[in-house]
Amino acid sequence: MERPSKYAYTALKAIEDVSDELRDISIKIHENPELAYEERYAHNLLVNYLQEKGFKVTPHAFGLETAFVAEFQSKDGKGRVISFNSEYDALPDIGHACGHNLIAISGVGAAIGLKAVLEKFNIRGTVKLFGTPAEEKGNGKIDLIDAGAYNGVDVSLMVHPGPFNGAFVPFLAVQTVYVEYFGKASHASRINALDAINLAYINIGLLRQQILPTNRIHGIITDGGKSSNVIPEYTSGTFQIRGITMKDLKALQPRVHKCFEAAAGATGTTAKITWEKEVYDVKINGPLASRYEYYLSKRFGRTFPPKEVQSAISSGSTDQGNVTYVVPGFHPVYDICASTSASNHQREFTTICKSKNAHEETIKATSGMTLVGLDFLLDDEFAKQVKNSFIKPKL
């Protein structure tokens, strides 16, 4: 293990000093799960804590009731702006099965670590922590981007708990679509909305044979009628499409749309097709990800699969992808599962996310992320590499 510099020592010591406080916050959020845009308890808990720690905090920020931004700037001026994200929304029924209670404290811990360095050594720089609601549904970071939250930010860093360690894991572009069919209810009506939703599902199944093997289409029928002896006048479904890149997603979208339209045309029903906002794939900044992997490996003894193995892992999607289209960023995964077979969005994972081991691994991941941010703040050459590696993608 390398001997930490005085800057790294100060940052890591600050995180260590508040570790018990962060665990208390994590458990409270875990025990009070809140859905997208309803995270009032978590919002207030985090805002009050950050104010106590000396941050300038704006609650209910960017026109969102449950978003916030906490900021600390050194006396010498703005300097480079390093930002972190805290998520804190839960999933319906299974609560914090994606570990957002841990993501919440990782952002707080990293902000406290960098603040300690800026305060003690008066280095030019700014740290910002964004409280980002509605990652699971609603994509709150897109709202923040649209409101200009990331304007002037130099990097955006966050970590995510999971069943493995990976700094180069791809996160897919995704778009959700809601389809509704309107027919005519009767015993013998030939305008059957149930036929339409069934045909739409079949169309999607057949389309899967003709798409890229890296594309994904999945969905459910959310309303199939009310009575078995009455032909439904209304049915509905929710589907998601995914692609490795936004280019793949945009090519798939009109083909799926036609599947829904064709089902309406064949059954004589009327279709209402509503597409949600596009969630972009994560553009992993190579220098940032490599530096994070270095610190987690060398300082904290964590092992990572080879980059090519990480890049082949099938993963989900996140609105952090949209942020990485705006500023350099990353979204590493860190292992909290202790060799169990659990994974995100499972009930077992909900239980794991309140364990002592999950907290300890979160503190390690937080510390590694903080050191990456510190390097970007202090090392001109590293900052240049990060910026040169970022090419704003064209949509």
URVEN-V241371 format. One record per residue. N is the residue number from 1. OMEGA is omega in degrees with one decimal (NA if undefined). NEAR is the number of other ideal C-beta (glycine too) atoms within 12 Angstrom. Layout:
<<N	OMEGA	NEAR> <N	OMEGA	NEAR>>
This chain:
<<1	-178.6	11> <2	174.7	14> <3	-176.5	9> <4	171.5	23> <5	179.4	18> <6	179.1	17> <7	179.3	29> <8	179.4	32> <9	-179.2	24> <10	-179.1	28> <11	-176.8	44> <12	178.1	36> <13	179.0	21> <14	178.0	36> <15	179.2	40> <16	-177.1	24> <17	-178.4	18> <18	-175.8	31> <19	-179.7	28> <20	178.1	18> <21	179.1	26> <22	177.7	41> <23	178.1	29> <24	177.8	21> <25	-179.2	40> <26	-179.4	45> <27	179.3	25> <28	178.2	26> <29	179.4	39> <30	-177.4	39> <31	178.5	20> <32	-176.2	27> <33	-178.6	32> <34	-177.4	33> <35	-174.5	28> <36	178.7	30> <37	178.3	27> <38	-170.3	24> <39	-174.6	40> <40	-179.7	25> <41	-179.6	25> <42	178.8	45> <43	-176.6	38> <44	179.2	25> <45	-178.1	35> <46	179.0	47> <47	-179.0	34> <48	-179.3	20> <49	-178.5	34> <50	174.4	40> <51	177.6	20> <52	-178.8	17> <53	172.2	31> <54	176.9	20> <55	169.1	34> <56	-171.1	22> <57	172.8	29> <58	176.8	24> <59	177.0	26> <60	-171.0	20> <61	171.9	30> <62	177.2	27> <63	179.7	17> <64	-175.7	33> <65	-173.7	24> <66	172.1	38> <67	174.2	43> <68	170.2	43> <69	176.4	40> <70	-171.9	39> <71	170.4	34> <72	-179.0	36> <73	179.8	27> <74	-178.7	26> <75	-177.4	16> <76	174.9	15> <77	-169.6	14> <78	-176.3	22> <79	176.6	27> <80	-176.4	36> <81	178.3	36> <82	-179.0	51> <83	174.7	44> <84	177.6	51> <85	170.5	49> <86	172.6	53> <87	-178.2	50> <88	175.8	51> <89	-177.5	43> <90	178.6	37> <91	175.8	28> <92	172.3	17> <93	-173.9	14> <94	171.2	23> <95	-174.6	30> <96	179.0	46> <97	174.5	31> <98	172.6	40> <99	-178.8	51> <100	170.7	48> <101	178.3	48> <102	177.0	48> <103	177.9	53> <104	-175.9	57> <105	177.1	50> <106	177.0	47> <107	178.8	51> <108	-179.4	54> <109	179.5	50> <110	178.5	50> <111	178.5	49> <112	178.9	45> <113	179.3	47> <114	177.8	53> <115	-179.8	40> <116	179.0	35> <117	179.9	39> <118	-178.9	39> <119	-172.4	25> <120	-172.9	19> <121	177.9	25> <122	176.3	16> <123	178.0	32> <124	179.1	21> <125	-180.0	35> <126	172.6	35> <127	177.5	50> <128	173.4	45> <129	177.2	51> <130	168.9	51> <131	-170.0	51> <132	-179.3	50> <133	163.5	43> <134	174.7	36> <135	-176.0	46> <136	178.3	39> <137	180.0	26> <138	173.7	27> <139	-175.8	34> <140	-179.7	45> <141	175.8	46> <142	175.4	32> <143	-179.6	30> <144	178.3	40> <145	-179.2	33> <146	-179.9	21> <147	176.9	20> <148	-175.7	15> <149	-174.1	35> <150	174.6	34> <151	179.3	17> <152	176.8	21> <153	-178.4	34> <154	176.4	32> <155	176.9	46> <156	-174.5	49> <157	171.4	54> <158	177.6	53> <159	-174.6	53> <160	177.6	44> <161	179.5	50> <162	-177.7	39> <163	-178.9	31> <164	173.8	32> <165	178.5	35> <166	177.8	39> <167	-176.7	43> <168	-179.7	32> <169	179.9	40> <170	171.8	36> <171	-167.4	41> <172	167.7	35> <173	-176.9	41> <174	173.5	39> <175	179.0	40> <176	179.0	32> <177	176.1	36> <178	179.1	26> <179	179.1	42> <180	178.3	30> <181	-178.0	42> <182	178.4	25> <183	-179.9	29> <184	-176.1	24> <185	172.0	22> <186	177.9	16> <187	-171.4	12> <188	-178.5	11> <189	175.6	19> <190	178.3	16> <191	-169.7	25> <192	-178.9	32> <193	177.8	40> <194	175.0	34> <195	-176.8	29> <196	-177.9	45> <197	176.0	40> <198	179.4	24> <199	176.8	31> <200	179.8	44> <201	178.2	32> <202	178.4	20> <203	179.3	33> <204	178.5	36> <205	178.0	19> <206	179.3	19> <207	-177.7	29> <208	179.5	23> <209	-170.4	12> <210	-179.7	17> <211	178.1	25> <212	179.1	22> <213	178.2	12> <214	175.1	24> <215	176.2	32> <216	171.1	29> <217	178.4	38> <218	-177.3	22> <219	179.5	29> <220	170.5	19> <221	-175.7	27> <222	176.8	18> <223	-178.8	22> <224	-178.4	25> <225	-174.0	25> <226	-176.1	15> <227	-175.8	13> <228	-178.7	10> <229	175.0	11> <230	178.5	20> <231	-175.0	28> <232	174.1	32> <233	-178.8	26> <234	170.7	30> <235	-178.5	40> <236	176.9	32> <237	176.0	38> <238	-177.8	28> <239	172.9	38> <240	173.7	32> <241	-178.2	40> <242	175.4	38> <243	178.8	34> <244	-179.7	30> <245	175.7	28> <246	177.3	30> <247	178.3	20> <248	-178.6	28> <249	-177.7	37> <250	176.8	23> <251	-177.6	21> <252	-171.9	37> <253	-177.7	32> <254	179.2	18> <255	177.0	27> <256	178.8	41> <257	-179.9	28> <258	176.3	21> <259	-179.9	37> <260	178.9	43> <261	-179.1	25> <262	178.7	24> <263	177.2	37> <264	-179.4	31> <265	-177.2	19> <266	-175.4	23> <267	-179.7	32> <268	178.1	20> <269	173.6	37> <270	-178.1	23> <271	169.3	34> <272	-174.6	21> <273	-174.6	30> <274	179.5	18> <275	174.1	25> <276	178.0	23> <277	177.4	26> <278	172.8	33> <279	-172.0	39> <280	171.0	41> <281	179.6	37> <282	173.5	43> <283	-175.0	36> <284	176.6	37> <285	-174.2	37> <286	179.4	24> <287	178.5	29> <288	-177.7	43> <289	179.5	40> <290	179.9	28> <291	176.2	36> <292	179.3	48> <293	177.8	37> <294	-177.2	23> <295	-180.0	37> <296	179.4	34> <297	-171.9	23> <298	-175.8	20> <299	-171.8	28> <300	170.9	31> <301	179.7	14> <302	-178.4	29> <303	-178.7	18> <304	171.5	32> <305	174.1	21> <306	-176.2	15> <307	-177.7	19> <308	176.4	13> <309	176.5	17> <310	-175.2	27> <311	-179.8	23> <312	-179.0	16> <313	175.8	25> <314	-174.6	20> <315	-179.6	34> <316	-177.3	31> <317	-178.8	42> <318	177.5	46> <319	168.3	47> <320	175.3	47> <321	179.0	42> <322	178.7	40> <323	-177.8	43> <324	170.5	40> <325	-175.8	32> <326	-179.6	31> <327	175.1	37> <328	-179.1	42> <329	174.1	47> <330	-176.5	46> <331	-178.7	48> <332	174.5	46> <333	176.2	44> <334	-170.5	43> <335	175.4	36> <336	-168.2	44> <337	174.2	27> <338	174.9	20> <339	172.7	11> <340	-179.5	19> <341	-177.4	12> <342	177.2	28> <343	-178.0	27> <344	177.4	35> <345	172.3	27> <346	-179.3	24> <347	179.6	18> <348	179.2	21> <349	176.1	34> <350	179.5	31> <351	-179.9	22> <352	-174.2	36> <353	174.8	46> <354	-177.5	32> <355	177.1	28> <356	179.3	18> <357	179.3	23> <358	178.5	38> <359	-178.5	33> <360	177.8	26> <361	176.6	37> <362	178.6	46> <363	177.2	40> <364	179.4	36> <365	177.4	47> <366	-179.4	51> <367	178.0	40> <368	177.6	45> <369	179.7	51> <370	179.2	50> <371	175.0	42> <372	177.7	46> <373	178.8	55> <374	177.0	43> <375	178.5	36> <376	179.9	43> <377	-169.8	38> <378	-169.9	28> <379	-177.8	22> <380	-178.2	15> <381	178.3	14> <382	178.8	29> <383	179.0	30> <384	178.3	17> <385	179.8	22> <386	-177.9	35> <387	-179.4	21> <388	-179.9	14> <389	-179.3	24> <390	173.8	28> <391	-176.4	13> <392	-175.9	14> <393	174.6	20> <394	180.0	11> <395	NA	16>>
